Amino acid sequence: MKIGMIGLGKMGGNMVLRLTQGGQEVVGYDRTEANVANIEAHGAQGARSMDELIAALGEPGSRAVWMMVPAGQITQAVVDDLASRLAAGDIIIDGGNSNFKDSKRRAEELAVKGIEYVDVGTSGGIWGLKEGYAMMMGGTVEAIERLRPIFEVLAPAADRGWGRMGPSGSGHYVKMVHNGIEYGMMQAYAEGFEMLGAKEEFGLDLAQIAELWRHGSVVRSWLLDLTAEALQSDASFHDLSDYVADSGEGRWTIIDSIELGIPTPVITLSTQMRFRSQQEVSYAGQMLSAMRRAFGGHAVKKLDVGKQESVVPSVKAGEHPSAAAPQNISNKATLPDSGTQAEAQQLGETGKQRVKGDA
């Protein structure tokens, strides 16, 4: 079938390439000309405007447009634009990380015009082009069935890795919880390996341990596979900052767990650790230091020079995932601290920027 794709970054761009390789006809649009040119070089059709994109998709009532844009205001702006251009029977697919409540609302608003809205929680990262994407869909059975040819190509296999979760909003809800679990798993691995590395008396080989755990251990996973590969190359990660962005799903998972009365201590604490990583200097920590000095006269440390950080550009669509491996990070050109708009979005996806010592 023919489908339009809006947003051709490292996720959307790679999805276009996988669809094209799978024999699907794709028209892609992005505000960045280089991204459009990239998909054209791989056999897809590029569009330089929304008008051109919509015109290339065929007759009203049979069109489908997939969005891979940042959640929030940008997604809403694209939905509003599409709603003014599409007709009853057309489908809008949101493959980004939107809040499930927004997805439910958008589906209800578009239903008045007869436009279908399918929310697709999409997982797979930069490996999706090679390995396929896991996709969790919310929407009507009829709309999702119409999109079957697209899902079968994007998924790891035609009969697995994708499925309808339920009505509108359910796809993004399942993906939200998926990412909350991901936060917890990543934090557990990080804490465990830090403990192993700190036990100097044993001289433990972290790369050996990670590789051993990959086979037969109950803690084996794809995250562990990636960790083992990283440790084989650079066990110190000395070039990396400890700043870890959060894209929103961890926060939303915690909020909904409170509304449901379901305890989620691991997901909550792992998300809180990401907040802490986004602070170069913690005001709470400074206050604790001041209080300890005040009541006990203890020695404290004074802040003289803050961290100097640069930004490594994100991996581009079509680029091999090995470009993201730790050993290749220092080989890529770094940008000023602010980076580009795309990097700024990824480093502060929920609007949180690094809290500097002098802020």
Buried (B, 14 or more C-beta within 10 A) or exposed (E): BBBBBBBBBBBBBBBBBBBBEBEBBBBBBBEBEEBBEBBBEBEBBBBEEBEEBBEBBBEEEBBBBBBBBBBBEBBBEBBEEBBEBBEEBBBBBBBBBBBBEBBBBBBEBBBEEEBBBBBBBBBBBBBBBEBBBBBBBBBBEEBBEBBEBBBBBBBBEBEEBBBBBEBBBBBBBBBBBBBBBBBBBBBBBBEBBEEBEEEEEEEBEBBEBBBEBBEEEEEBBEBBBBBBBBBBEBBEEEBEBEBBBBBBBBBBBBEBBEEEEEEBEBBBEBBBBBBEBBBBBBEEEEEEBEEEEEEEEEEEEEEEEEEEEEBBBBBBBBBEBEBBBBEBBEEEEBEEEEBBEBBEBBBBBBEBEBEEBEE
